[in-house]
Amino acid sequence: MKVLKFGGTSVGSAENINKVISILNQQSQTTNIAVVVSAVGGITDKLLEAGNLACSKDLDYKQKYDTIWSIHNSIIEGLFLNPDNDKSLQKQQDDLYDLMTEKLNDLKSLLDGIYLINELSPKTKDKLLSFGEDLSSTLIYHTLKSRTIDAALKNSQDLIVTDSNFNNATVNFDITNTNIQSFFNSNDSAIVLFPGFVSKSINDEITTLGRGGSDYTAAIIAAAMDADELQIWTDVSGMFTTNPKLVKQASPIVELSYQEAVELSHFGAKVLYPPTVMPVLKKKIPIVIKNTLDPEAIGTTITQNITPNGNSPVKGISNIDKVALLTLQGNGMVGVPGFSKRLFETLAQEKINIILITQSSSEHTICFGISDSDAQRAKIAIDAVFEYEISLQKIDPIVLETNLSIIAVIGDKMKNHQGISGKMFSTLGKNNVNIRAIAQGASERNISAVIHKNDVKKALNSLHEQFFEIKTKQINLFITGVGNVGERLIEQIKQQKAYLKENFKISLRIAGLSNSRTMIVNDEGINLKNWKQELENGEKSSLDGFFEHAKSLNLRNSVFVDITANEAVSNIYSDYLKQSISVVACNKIACSGNIEYYTELKALSRQYNTSFLFETNVGAGLPVLDTLSNLIASGDKVNTIQAVLSGSLNFIFNNFNTETTFYDVVKQAQEEGYTEPDPRIDLSGIDVARKILILARESGHAIELSQLESDSFLTENASNSDTVDDFFKTLIEDEDYYQGLFKSAQDNNCQLKFVAEFNDGKAKVGLQEIPEGHPFYNLKGKDNIVMFYTQRYPEQPLIIKGAGAGADVTASGLFADIIRIANN
């Protein structure tokens, strides 16, 4: 014999009920089956809403009643299609309609009574809620009969006997088991249908079995009859590794032990309710969780003996929402017996269930988690019980925190694996998930942590990635500045996405894009095929708005990428770092501006265990800062730095000669993207000055930009120009001056290079004539070169050379920083 239970979704429509009937038909061919059904999906809530409205003298209860009637009527119509062609079928539909009308009239009378007496007692509430399962079981039974399927209907209230604890009755198993066994001994139907959830007290009063009562009904019948199997049919394919609504990568768990299933169900896995396990556990009856909408799916089997395998010792990650944390603390508790007894007795008297308990070894603090709905009642009761101690300041008034959730990592084999808790808490810490309390039993089957409710999605995704996925790290990017470089970066991400995932187990996802006009965000990732169109139609952009989006989405492994030259954008880096959102900056302003801000950003990066990377600040895609960082970290000391750090200026002076005008070369550099849109930034030398300043600071020297010596080669007209157009006009007007610079270098057999130097704590930049034989002399195109003279490289410098300008190489430098963060 098998016992099958079908949940509210499974019987929530004519289409789904037809699937249920198909399952019953198939399984009843090989064995007798008992079938327990829940109320039609959503009906229990509607019954409760109608009762509360009636109790509040609100006539809208009649509207709720009409909705309940309408839902059942539409299901009947869907199950009895075209009855006009079959008189017998038409009569059965009419009979069912009359029977349902009779039952619903009884419901209407009960609601009217609640309205008249203005009261909804626990006893009346049980009677009210019992209508849901009564209606669904009646409807399904008569549908089975209309299809000539051998079935019987038995009211569970005639078999399951309880005490009079209304809304959550306790079963009298001696009487109940005898009743069930006696019934089946006299019944030979292939299928017997039962309404779940409902029961009767020993005094013949209608009672209910509480939350998950239909599952419990099925388990009671299975245990009483020593069934071969208990099947729980629902709308998902088993118990999942975590909540699939919050974690897309969640997958069904094939096998669980009874203890693992209880832990997962207690901590929020709503597919199964904890009381369900207990009756069948004693008889070692397997529980199989199946999907009515996908009957062929394997589902989850819960049993005593699990097949050994090499999978993770963690079986699932669950969560409970709407949790409040209460803390009893004070010096007067230390060494004084009885505080715990009085505390928990008070909660028991108030019928408040405790979800989690933790106590410090100093005995100074007892912390416990309960449902949010019980929080204020608990605080008032506890403060009253300890009023005397509080008045003497031996203990503090109870501390109450709300808007919390509990996450739990669960698995039988966790006890035999070191490092599970370390992985759990380090993963949460890296993602800025603050832990308010921790609890772990001696069995080590469950490690629980209390966190803020806003962090649940990020916590579940991070932990699932750590324990269940093939070490694929999800990186969520928020990119501001999608001009030339930004567009190339997006294209590179699009091109390399599959390669990175397959070869490096890194999954890059752009969750936000912003320019000066509009912005878009999507926690599932922006479609890179049509991002330009989406951005064009996005909401109005703002720096604060973009930050708030990134903060509120609260995605794991988030990275803010700044591809602007905007000071206001650089000023918001600290806000991102404080949210444990890494920062990758193409923008040089933060690192070359005020030394206090630069130092603060470095400190925030360490404090919040996140990354602040800016490789492209100096050499575009060249690994200049990475190399310097490795030198310093290994104990080397920089003595001198000599560098050509402007790819744009190098391009300009390599292409400038007597046959071209200075204006034409600068214009070409601007059009090809080697300079900023405003070329004055490059030609003034300020860009190079910022780069050598950053190198000096990264070498350990705290200097300001104002301390740097800059020898500008521009004319006074160019330096004082108000606009870019005016600047270009001065280049035409002062062509003879620039030709003179070139001729002087040519006469001395030298090349013009704009050189940055750092030596003895001082930095300077300026145009120099570089003689033949110098490493800078043959520097071509837009190449950069950096020479580090260090204690380990005192005479022959460590040289880094390559393309130092251009959208593609700059984008690749940003890409490299993003990959560094992913590999961190």
C-alpha positions in Angstrom: 0.0 0.0 0.0 1.1 3.6 -0.8 -0.2 6.8 0.6 -0.2 9.9 -1.7 -0.8 13.4 -0.6 -1.6 16.2 -3.1 -1.1 19.8 -2.1 -3.2 22.9 -2.9 -1.4 23.7 -6.2 -1.9 20.1 -7.3 -5.6 20.4 -6.9 -5.8 24.1 -7.7 -7.3 23.8 -11.2 -9.2 21.4 -13.4 -6.0 20.9 -15.5 -4.0 19.9 -12.4 -6.7 17.7 -11.0 -6.7 15.8 -14.3 -3.0 15.2 -13.8 -3.7 14.0 -10.3 -6.3 11.5 -11.6 -3.8 10.3 -14.2 -1.2 9.6 -11.5 -3.9 7.8 -9.4 -4.9 5.7 -12.3 -1.4 4.7 -13.0 -0.4 3.9 -9.4 -3.6 2.0 -8.5 -2.9 -0.6 -11.2 -0.2 -2.2 -9.0 -1.2 -1.4 -5.4 -4.0 0.0 -3.2 -3.5 3.7 -2.5 -4.8 6.1 0.1 -5.0 9.7 -1.2 -5.0 12.7 1.0 -5.8 16.1 -0.5 -5.4 19.7 0.6 -7.9 22.4 0.0 -7.8 24.0 -3.5 -4.8 26.3 -3.7 -5.5 29.6 -1.9 -8.9 28.6 -0.4 -7.7 28.2 3.2 -6.4 31.8 3.2 -9.7 33.0 1.6 -11.7 31.2 4.3 -9.6 32.8 7.0 -9.9 36.2 5.4 -13.7 35.8 5.1 -13.9 34.8 8.8 -11.9 37.7 9.9 -13.9 40.1 7.8 -17.2 38.7 9.2 -15.8 38.9 12.8 -14.9 42.6 12.1 -18.5 43.3 10.9 -17.2 43.9 7.4 -19.7 42.9 4.8 -16.9 42.2 2.3 -16.9 38.7 3.8 -19.8 38.0 1.3 -17.5 38.9 -1.6 -14.9 36.5 -0.3 -17.5 33.8 0.0 -18.6 34.5 -3.6 -15.0 34.1 -4.8 -14.7 30.7 -3.0 -17.9 29.5 -4.7 -16.7 30.8 -8.1 -13.3 29.1 -7.9 -14.9 25.7 -7.1 -17.6 26.2 -9.7 -15.0 26.9 -12.5 -13.1 23.8 -11.5 -16.3 21.7 -11.8 -17.0 23.1 -15.3 -13.4 22.4 -16.3 -13.7 18.7 -15.1 -17.0 18.0 -16.8 -16.5 19.3 -20.3 -19.4 18.8 -22.8 -21.7 17.0 -20.4 -24.6 17.8 -22.7 -23.5 14.9 -24.9 -23.8 12.4 -22.1 -27.0 12.4 -20.0 -25.4 10.3 -17.3 -22.4 12.6 -17.1 -24.7 15.6 -17.0 -26.6 14.1 -14.0 -23.4 13.5 -12.2 -22.3 17.0 -12.7 -25.7 18.3 -11.5 -25.5 16.0 -8.4 -22.0 17.3 -7.6 -23.1 20.9 -8.2 -26.0 20.3 -5.8 -23.8 18.7 -3.2 -21.2 21.5 -3.4 -24.0 24.1 -3.1 -25.3 22.4 0.0 -21.8 22.5 1.6 -21.2 26.1 0.5 -24.6 27.1 2.0 -23.4 25.6 5.3 -20.3 27.7 5.0 -22.4 30.8 4.2 -24.5 30.1 7.3 -21.3 29.8 9.5 -19.9 33.1 8.1 -23.3 34.8 8.7 -23.2 33.5 12.3 -19.7 34.9 12.9 -20.9 38.2 11.5 -23.9 38.3 13.8 -22.0 37.3 17.1 -18.9 39.3 16.1 -16.6 36.5 17.3 -14.2 34.0 15.7 -13.1 31.6 18.5 -10.4 28.9 17.9 -13.1 26.3 17.9 -15.2 28.1 15.2 -12.1 28.8 13.2 -11.3 25.1 13.0 -14.9 24.5 11.8 -14.5 27.3 9.2 -11.1 26.1 7.9 -12.3 22.5 7.6 -14.5 23.4 4.7 -11.5 23.7 2.3 -10.5 20.1 2.4 -14.1 18.9 2.6 -14.9 20.7 -0.6 -11.8 19.6 -2.5 -12.1 15.9 -1.5 -15.8 15.9 -2.4 -15.1 17.5 -5.8 -12.2 15.0 -6.7 -14.1 12.0 -5.4 -17.2 12.6 -7.6 -14.9 13.4 -10.6 -13.3 9.9 -10.1 -16.7 8.3 -9.9 -17.8 10.1 -13.1 -14.9 8.4 -14.9 -15.7 5.0 -13.5 -12.6 4.8 -11.4 -12.8 2.5 -8.4 -12.7 5.0 -5.5 -14.1 5.6 -2.0 -14.3 8.8 0.1 -13.7 8.7 3.8 -13.9 11.7 6.1 -10.6 11.9 8.1 -12.6 13.3 11.0 -14.1 9.9 11.5 -10.7 8.3 12.0 -8.2 10.8 13.4 -9.0 11.6 17.0 -7.3 14.5 18.9 -7.5 16.6 22.0 -9.4 19.8 22.1 -6.4 22.1 21.4 -8.1 23.9 18.5 -6.0 25.1 15.5 -3.2 22.7 16.4 -4.6 19.6 17.9 -2.5 16.7 19.3 -3.4 13.3 17.9 -4.4 10.4 20.1 -2.5 7.7 18.2 -3.9 4.7 20.1 -7.5 5.5 19.1 -6.5 6.9 15.7 -4.4 3.9 14.6 -7.1 1.5 15.6 -9.7 3.5 13.6 -7.6 3.6 10.5 -6.7 -0.1 10.6 -10.3 -1.1 11.2 -11.5 1.1 8.3 -9.0 -0.4 5.8 -9.7 -3.9 6.9 -13.3 -3.5 5.8 -12.5 -1.5 2.6 -11.5 -3.0 -0.7 -11.5 0.1 -3.0 -8.4 0.6 -5.1 -8.3 4.3 -4.2 -9.5 5.8 -0.9 -9.7 9.6 -0.8 -9.3 11.6 2.5 -9.5 15.3 3.2 -6.3 16.3 4.9 -5.8 18.7 7.8 -9.1 17.9 9.6 -9.8 15.8 12.6 -12.2 15.5 15.6 -11.6 15.7 19.2 -12.5 12.9 21.6 -15.6 15.1 22.4 -16.6 14.9 18.8 -15.6 18.6 18.1 -14.1 19.5 14.7 -10.3 20.2 15.1 -7.4 20.8 12.7 -3.8 19.6 12.8 -2.2 23.0 12.3 0.4 24.1 9.8 1.2 21.4 7.3 -1.8 19.4 8.5 -2.5 17.6 5.2 1.0 16.2 5.1 0.6 15.1 8.7 -2.7 13.4 7.9 -1.0 11.4 5.2 1.9 10.5 7.5 -0.5 9.3 10.2 -2.3 7.0 7.7 1.0 5.7 6.3 2.3 4.9 9.7 -0.9 3.2 10.9 -1.0 1.0 7.8 2.8 0.3 7.6 2.6 1.7 4.1 5.4 0.9 1.6 5.8 4.6 0.8 4.5 8.0 1.5 4.4 10.3 -1.5 4.1 14.1 -1.1 3.0 15.6 -4.4 3.5 19.3 -4.8 4.4 21.8 -7.5 8.2 21.4 -7.3 10.4 18.4 -8.1 11.5 17.6 -4.6 13.4 19.5 -1.9 16.0 21.8 -3.3 19.5 22.6 -2.3 18.2 26.0 -1.4 15.2 28.3 -2.2 14.9 28.1 -6.1 12.9 31.4 -6.1 16.0 33.2 -4.8 18.8 31.0 -6.2 18.4 30.1 -9.9 21.1 27.5 -9.7 19.3 25.5 -6.9 18.7 21.9 -7.8 16.6 19.0 -6.4 18.2 16.8 -3.7 17.9 13.2 -4.7 18.3 11.7 -1.3 18.0 12.9 2.3 18.0 11.3 5.7 15.0 11.9 8.0 17.1 14.1 10.2 18.3 16.2 7.3 14.7 16.6 6.0 13.4 17.7 9.4 16.2 20.3 9.7 15.5 21.7 6.2 11.8 21.7 6.7 12.1 23.4 10.1 14.3 26.1 8.5 11.9 27.2 5.9 11.8 24.4 3.2 8.0 24.6 2.9 7.8 21.5 0.7 7.7 19.4 3.8 6.5 20.2 7.3 8.5 18.8 10.3 5.6 16.9 12.0 5.1 14.8 8.8 8.4 13.0 9.3 7.8 11.7 12.9 5.1 9.1 12.3 6.8 7.5 9.4 10.3 7.8 10.9 9.4 5.3 13.6 8.3 2.8 11.0 11.2 3.7 8.6 8.7 4.3 5.8 10.3 6.2 2.9 8.9 9.7 2.0 9.1 10.6 -1.7 8.5 14.2 -2.7 7.2 14.5 -6.3 6.0 17.1 -8.8 2.4 16.8 -10.0 3.2 19.1 -12.9 6.2 16.9 -13.9 5.5 13.3 -12.6 8.5 11.8 -14.4 11.0 14.0 -12.5 13.0 11.9 -9.9 12.1 14.1 -6.9 13.5 13.6 -3.4 13.6 10.4 -1.4 13.8 10.7 2.4 14.8 7.5 4.1 16.9 6.0 6.9 19.8 4.8 4.9 21.3 7.0 2.2 23.4 5.8 -0.6 27.0 6.9 0.1 28.4 9.3 -2.5 31.2 11.8 -2.9 28.9 14.8 -2.8 29.3 17.8 -0.6 28.7 17.1 3.1 26.3 20.0 3.0 22.9 18.8 1.8 20.9 22.0 1.7 20.8 25.7 2.7 17.6 26.9 4.1 16.2 30.1 5.6 13.4 31.4 7.8 12.2 35.0 7.3 10.3 37.3 9.6 12.5 36.6 12.6 13.1 38.8 15.7 16.1 38.5 17.9 15.7 39.1 21.6 18.7 39.5 24.0 18.6 39.2 27.8 21.9 40.5 29.2 23.4 42.0 32.3 26.2 41.5 34.8 23.7 40.3 37.4 23.2 37.1 35.4 26.7 35.8 35.8 26.9 32.9 38.2 23.2 33.2 39.3 21.1 30.1 38.5 17.5 30.3 37.4 17.6 33.1 34.8 17.3 30.7 31.9 14.5 28.8 33.6 12.5 32.0 34.2 13.1 33.3 30.7 12.0 30.1 28.9 9.1 29.5 31.3 7.8 32.9 30.4 7.9 32.2 26.7 6.2 28.8 27.2 3.4 30.4 29.2 2.9 32.9 26.3 2.9 30.0 23.8 5.8 31.5 21.9 7.9 29.1 19.9 11.7 29.6 20.0 13.5 29.1 16.7 17.1 29.6 17.8 19.0 29.9 21.1 22.6 31.0 21.8 24.3 31.9 25.0 27.8 33.4 25.7 30.1 31.3 27.8 30.4 34.3 30.2 26.7 33.8 31.1 26.3 37.5 30.5 24.0 37.1 27.5 21.2 34.8 26.4 20.0 35.4 22.8 17.1 33.8 21.1 15.1 34.0 17.9 11.3 34.0 17.6 8.7 34.9 15.0 8.4 38.7 14.3 4.7 38.4 15.1 5.5 37.3 18.7 8.2 39.8 19.4 6.4 42.7 21.1 4.4 40.2 23.3 7.6 38.4 24.3 9.4 41.7 25.2 6.5 42.9 27.4 6.2 39.5 29.2 10.0 39.2 29.8 10.4 42.8 31.0 7.5 42.2 33.4 9.0 39.0 34.8 12.5 40.6 35.3 11.1 44.0 36.4 12.8 43.7 39.8 16.3 42.9 38.4 15.9 45.6 35.8 15.0 48.2 38.4 18.2 47.3 40.3 20.2 47.5 37.0 21.3 43.9 37.5 20.1 43.2 33.9 19.1 45.4 31.0 15.6 45.6 29.6 15.2 43.0 26.8 16.9 44.1 23.6 14.7 43.5 20.5 15.8 43.5 16.9 13.5 42.9 14.0 13.6 42.6 10.2 15.9 39.6 10.5 16.2 36.1 8.9 17.9 32.9 9.8 20.0 31.0 7.3 21.1 27.4 8.0 23.6 25.1 6.4 22.5 21.5 6.9 23.9 18.0 6.3 24.4 14.8 8.3 28.0 14.4 7.1 29.1 17.9 8.2 30.4 16.6 11.5 33.1 14.6 9.8 34.3 17.5 7.6 36.5 20.2 9.0 36.1 23.8 7.7 32.4 23.8 6.9 31.7 26.7 9.4 34.9 28.4 8.2 33.8 28.3 4.6 30.3 29.5 5.6 31.3 32.5 7.6 34.2 33.6 5.4 31.8 33.5 2.4 29.3 35.6 4.2 32.0 38.0 5.4 33.5 38.5 1.9 30.0 39.6 0.8 29.4 42.0 3.6 26.7 39.9 5.2 26.7 40.9 8.9 25.9 38.0 11.3 23.9 38.9 14.4 23.9 35.5 16.1 25.2 32.0 15.5 23.9 28.6 16.7 25.3 25.1 16.2 24.3 21.9 17.9 26.7 19.2 19.1 25.5 17.0 16.2 26.9 19.6 13.8 24.1 18.7 11.5 23.0 22.4 11.4 24.9 25.6 11.5 22.6 28.6 11.8 23.2 32.3 11.5 20.9 35.3 12.1 21.3 38.0 9.4 19.3 41.1 8.1 16.4 40.1 5.9 17.8 42.3 3.0 20.9 40.0 2.9 19.1 36.7 2.5 19.2 36.5 -1.3 22.9 37.4 -1.4 23.7 35.0 1.4 21.9 32.1 -0.1 23.5 32.7 -3.6 27.0 33.1 -2.1 26.7 29.9 0.1 25.1 27.9 -2.7 28.0 29.0 -5.0 30.5 27.9 -2.3 29.0 24.5 -1.5 27.1 23.3 -4.5 28.3 24.8 -7.7 31.4 23.7 -9.6 33.4 26.6 -8.1 31.9 29.0 -10.6 32.2 32.5 -9.2 29.5 35.0 -10.2 30.8 38.5 -10.6 28.1 41.3 -10.9 29.3 44.4 -12.6 27.9 47.9 -12.4 29.6 50.0 -15.1 29.4 53.8 -15.4 30.8 55.4 -18.5 29.9 53.5 -21.7 31.7 55.6 -24.2 34.5 54.4 -26.4 36.4 52.4 -23.7 33.2 51.3 -22.0 31.7 49.9 -25.2 34.9 48.0 -25.9 34.9 46.5 -22.4 31.3 45.4 -22.8 32.2 43.8 -26.1 35.2 42.0 -24.6 33.0 40.7 -21.8 30.4 39.5 -24.3 33.1 37.8 -26.4 34.9 36.1 -23.5 31.9 35.2 -21.2 31.6 31.6 -22.3 35.4 31.1 -22.3 35.8 32.4 -18.8 33.0 30.2 -17.5 34.3 27.1 -19.1 38.0 27.5 -18.4 38.3 29.7 -15.3 34.9 29.1 -13.6 34.1 32.8 -13.6 30.7 34.0 -14.6 30.6 37.7 -15.5 27.2 39.4 -15.4 26.6 43.1 -16.1 23.9 44.1 -13.6 24.0 47.9 -14.2 25.0 50.3 -16.9 25.0 54.1 -16.7 26.0 57.1 -18.7 25.5 60.8 -18.2 21.9 60.6 -19.3 20.3 57.3 -18.5 20.9 54.1 -16.5 19.6 50.6 -16.3 19.9 47.8 -13.8 18.8 44.1 -13.8 19.7 41.6 -11.1 19.4 38.8 -13.6 21.9 40.5 -15.9 21.5 42.9 -18.8 21.1 41.4 -22.3 24.4 42.4 -24.1 22.8 41.9 -27.5 20.7 45.0 -27.2 22.2 46.9 -24.3 22.4 50.2 -26.2 18.7 50.3 -26.9 17.9 49.3 -23.3 20.2 52.1 -22.0 18.7 54.6 -24.4 15.3 53.9 -22.9 16.5 53.6 -19.3 15.6 55.9 -16.4 17.3 59.2 -15.8 20.8 58.6 -14.4 22.3 60.0 -11.2 25.4 58.9 -9.3 23.4 58.5 -6.1 20.6 56.7 -7.9 23.0 54.2 -9.5 24.7 53.6 -6.2 21.3 53.0 -4.5 20.4 50.5 -7.1 23.6 48.6 -6.6 23.2 48.7 -2.9 19.5 47.6 -2.9 20.1 44.7 -5.3 22.7 43.5 -2.8 24.2 41.0 -5.2 27.2 38.9 -4.2 30.6 39.7 -5.6 29.6 43.1 -6.9 32.1 45.4 -8.7 31.6 49.0 -9.6 33.6 50.0 -12.7 34.3 53.7 -13.4 35.2 54.4 -17.0 34.9 58.2 -16.7 37.2 61.1 -16.0 34.6 62.6 -13.7 35.6 63.9 -10.2 32.1 63.5 -8.8 32.1 59.8 -9.7 35.5 59.3 -8.0 34.1 60.9 -4.9 31.5 58.1 -4.5 34.0 55.2 -4.4 34.0 55.2 -0.6 30.2 54.6 -0.6 30.7 51.5 -2.7 33.6 50.1 -0.7 31.6 50.5 2.5 29.0 48.2 1.0 31.7 45.6 0.2 31.3 46.5 -3.5 34.7 46.4 -5.2 35.9 49.3 -7.3 37.7 49.2 -10.6 38.7 52.7 -11.7 39.9 53.9 -15.1 39.4 57.4 -13.6 42.7 58.8 -12.2 41.3 61.5 -10.0 40.8 59.5 -6.8 44.3 58.1 -6.7 46.0 61.3 -7.7 43.8 63.8 -5.8 43.9 64.5 -2.1 46.2 62.1 -0.3 43.7 61.7 2.6 41.0 60.4 0.3 43.5 58.0 -1.5 44.6 56.7 1.9 40.9 56.4 3.0 40.0 54.3 0.0 42.9 51.9 0.6 41.9 51.6 4.3 38.2 51.0 3.4 39.3 48.3 0.9 41.1 46.4 3.7 38.4 47.1 6.3 35.5 45.8 4.2 37.5 42.9 2.7 37.0 44.2 -0.8 39.1 45.4 -3.8 40.1 48.8 -5.0 42.0 48.3 -8.3 43.1 51.0 -10.8 45.7 49.4 -13.1 44.6 51.4 -16.1 45.4 54.7 -14.2 49.0 54.4 -15.3 49.6 52.2 -18.3 46.2 51.3 -19.8 46.5 47.6 -20.3 50.2 47.3 -19.2 50.7 45.5 -15.8 52.6 48.5 -14.3 50.9 48.8 -11.0 50.6 45.0 -10.6 54.4 44.6 -11.1 55.1 47.5 -8.7 52.8 46.0 -6.1 54.6 42.6 -6.4 58.0 44.3 -6.0 56.9 46.1 -2.8 55.1 43.1 -1.4 58.3 41.0 -1.9 60.4 43.5 0.1 62.0 45.4 -2.7 62.4 49.2 -2.5 62.0 51.6 -5.4 64.8 54.2 -5.8 64.0 55.8 -9.1 61.2 55.6 -11.7 61.7 56.9 -15.2 58.8 56.6 -17.7 57.0 57.7 -20.8 53.5 57.4 -19.6 51.3 59.1 -22.2 50.5 56.9 -25.2 48.7 59.9 -26.7 51.7 62.3 -26.3 54.1 59.6 -27.6 51.8 59.0 -30.6 51.8 62.8 -31.2 55.5 63.3 -31.1 56.3 60.1 -33.0 54.1 61.4 -35.9 55.0 65.1 -35.7 57.6 66.3 -38.2 58.3 69.0 -40.8 55.8 67.4 -43.2 52.8 67.5 -40.8 51.4 70.2 -38.7 51.1 69.9 -34.9 47.4 70.6 -35.3 46.9 67.7 -37.7 48.7 65.2 -35.5 46.8 66.2 -32.3 43.5 66.1 -34.2 44.3 62.6 -35.5 45.2 61.5 -32.0 41.8 62.8 -30.7 39.8 61.2 -33.5 41.5 57.8 -33.0 40.8 57.8 -29.3 44.4 58.2 -28.1 43.6 61.4 -26.2 40.7 62.4 -23.9 37.8 64.2 -25.7 39.5 67.3 -24.4 43.1 66.9 -25.6 44.3 69.7 -23.2 44.2 67.1 -20.4 46.9 65.1 -22.2 49.0 67.9 -23.7 49.0 70.0 -20.5 50.9 67.1 -18.9 48.4 66.8 -16.0 47.6 63.3 -17.1 51.2 62.2 -17.0 51.7 64.1 -13.7 48.8 62.1 -12.1 50.3 58.8 -13.4 53.8 59.4 -11.9 52.2 60.6 -8.7 50.2 57.4 -8.5 53.4 55.4 -9.0 55.1 57.4 -6.3 52.2 56.8 -3.9 52.1 53.1 -4.7 55.8 53.0 -4.0 55.1 54.2 -0.4 55.6 58.0 -0.8 52.8 60.3 0.5 53.1 63.3 -1.9 50.5 65.6 -3.3 50.1 66.8 -6.9 51.0 70.3 -5.9 54.4 69.1 -4.9 55.2 67.8 -8.4 57.3 69.8 -10.8 55.6 70.2 -14.2 57.4 71.8 -17.2 54.7 72.4 -19.8 55.7 72.6 -23.5 52.4 74.4 -24.6 52.3 78.0 -25.5 50.7 80.5 -23.3 47.8 80.9 -25.8 47.1 77.1 -25.7 47.3 77.0 -21.9 44.8 79.8 -21.5 42.3 78.6 -24.1 38.7 78.5 -22.9 37.4 75.8 -25.1 38.6 72.8 -27.1 37.9 74.7 -30.3 39.9 77.7 -29.1 42.7 75.3 -28.1 42.9 73.8 -31.6 43.0 77.4 -33.1 46.1 78.2 -31.0 47.8 75.1 -32.4 47.5 76.5 -35.9 48.5 80.0 -34.8 51.6 78.7 -32.9 52.8 76.1 -35.5 56.2 77.8 -35.8 56.8 77.3 -32.1 56.1 73.6 -32.2 58.2 73.2 -35.4 61.0 74.8 -33.5 60.7 72.1 -30.7 61.0 69.4 -33.4 63.9 71.1 -35.2 65.9 71.5 -32.0 65.6 67.7 -31.2 66.4 66.8 -34.8 69.5 69.0 -34.8 70.7 67.2 -31.6 69.9 63.8 -33.1 67.2 63.3 -30.4 63.6 62.3 -30.2 61.0 64.4 -28.3 59.5 62.5 -25.4 57.3 63.7 -22.6 59.0 62.1 -19.6 58.0 61.5 -16.0 60.6 61.0 -13.3 60.5 60.1 -9.6 63.7 60.2 -7.6 64.6 60.9 -3.9 61.0 61.5 -3.0 60.5 64.1 -5.8 58.5 63.8 -9.0 58.6 65.9 -12.2 57.2 65.8 -15.7 58.3 67.6 -18.9 59.2 67.4 -22.6 62.8 66.1 -23.1 65.1 65.5 -26.0 66.1 61.9 -25.7 69.4 60.9 -27.3 70.0 57.9 -29.5 70.7 54.8 -27.5 68.4 55.6 -24.6 65.6 53.1 -24.0 63.1 55.9 -24.7 64.6 56.8 -28.1 63.0 54.1 -30.2 59.6 54.1 -28.5 57.1 54.0 -31.3 53.5 54.7 -31.9 51.4 55.0 -28.8 53.7 52.8 -26.6 54.5 53.5 -23.0 57.6 52.5 -21.1 58.3 52.4 -17.4 61.8 51.7 -15.9 62.0 50.7 -12.2 65.4 51.2 -10.5 65.2 49.3 -7.2 67.4 47.7 -4.6 67.2 44.5 -6.7 67.5 46.3 -10.0 70.0 49.1 -9.2 71.8 49.4 -12.6 69.7 47.5 -15.2 66.2 48.6 -14.5 63.1 46.4 -14.6 61.4 47.6 -17.8 57.7 47.4 -18.8 56.9 48.4 -22.3 53.9 48.3 -24.6 50.8 50.0 -25.9 49.7 52.6 -23.3 46.7 54.2 -25.0 43.7 53.2 -27.0 40.2 52.0 -26.2 40.9 48.3 -26.7 44.0 48.1 -24.5 42.4 50.3 -21.8 39.3 48.1 -21.8 41.6 45.0 -21.5 43.3 46.6 -18.5 39.9 47.1 -16.8 39.0 43.5 -17.8 42.2 42.3 -16.1 41.4 44.1 -12.9 37.9 42.5 -12.9 39.5 39.0 -13.4 41.9 39.8 -10.5 38.9 40.4 -8.2 37.2 37.2 -9.4 40.3 35.2 -8.6 40.7 36.9 -5.2 
